[in-house]
Amino acid sequence: SAPKVDIGELARVIARQGITAVYFTTALFDAMASEAVESLSGLREIWTGGDVLSAPALQRVLDACPDTSVVHAYGPTESTVFCSYQAFGPGERVVE
């Protein structure tokens, strides 16, 4: 089975190391948005991809982190680069 991610520990590492940019799978992005969104407020950029991005999770991050850019990237599994992306900047709203 896959190892379980400790969201609290990840939040502490982001703060302790002064991390300013991350790449999360969409599942991890959703978990961070639900359980530790405040820990993301110091980030300048969050990149995510690998699956459909949850609009409610994205909105939680955009609301809690108004100075953070969120980029959702897409590419086929066989690819090592993104084929397309969409960036969400400060002050943007998500329409479901």
N, C-alpha and C positions, 0 to 999 in steps of 0.2 A: 504494500500500500504506500501511497505517497506520504511524505512527511507533512505534518501539520504545521502551518505557519503560525507563529506567535505574534499576533497583531500588536500587542502591547510592546513586545521587545523590538519589533520593527519600528514602531513609533519612537521609542527611546533611542534607537540607533540613528534615525534621521535627525533627531534633535542634537544628540551628543556629537555626531560627526559633522554637523553643519551642512548636511546634504542640501543641494539646491535644485537638483534635477533627478528624476527617477523614470524608469520604465516598469510598469506593472502589467501583468496579464489582466484581462478584464475582470476575472474572478477576484483577483487580489485588489484591484481598484474598487470593486463593489464592497469588499470586506472593509477596506480602509475607510471608505465613504460612510459605511454604516457604524463602524466600531471606534474609529480614531480620526475622524475628519479634521479635528483641530490640530493634529500633528502634521497635517499637510500644508498649513498656512504659511510656513517659512519657505516653501518650495517656489522657485521661479517657473519651473516647467514640470508637468506630469505628462508622460507619454504612455499610452495604453494601446493594446491591440490583442488580436488573437480570437476575438469573438465579438458579438454584438454588444455595444456599450449600453448599459442601463441608463435611461433618461433620468429617473429619479436619483440615482447615484451621482450622475454627472451634475445635476442641479444642486445637490447637497454640497459637492465640492466647489462649484462656482460661487454659491452663496457664502460658504465658510472661508473661501480663499480668493477674495476679489482681485488680488494682484498676481494670481497664478494662471499661467496659460496651460490649457489642457489640449492635448493632441491625440486624437483617436486615429490609429493607423490600421491599414488593411493590406494583406498580401496573402497569396496562397501558401499553404503549409510548405510546399516544395521550394518556396522562394526564400532567399536570405536577405531580401530587401523589401521594403514596402512598395506596393503598387499605387496606393493612393492614401491620402490622409485628409483629415478635417481638423482645423485648429479652432479652439473656443477661447476667446480672450476675455479679459476683465469686463464685467458689466453685461455680458451676453446672457440671454435667457434661453432655456430649452423648451421647444414646443413638441409635445407628444402627438 
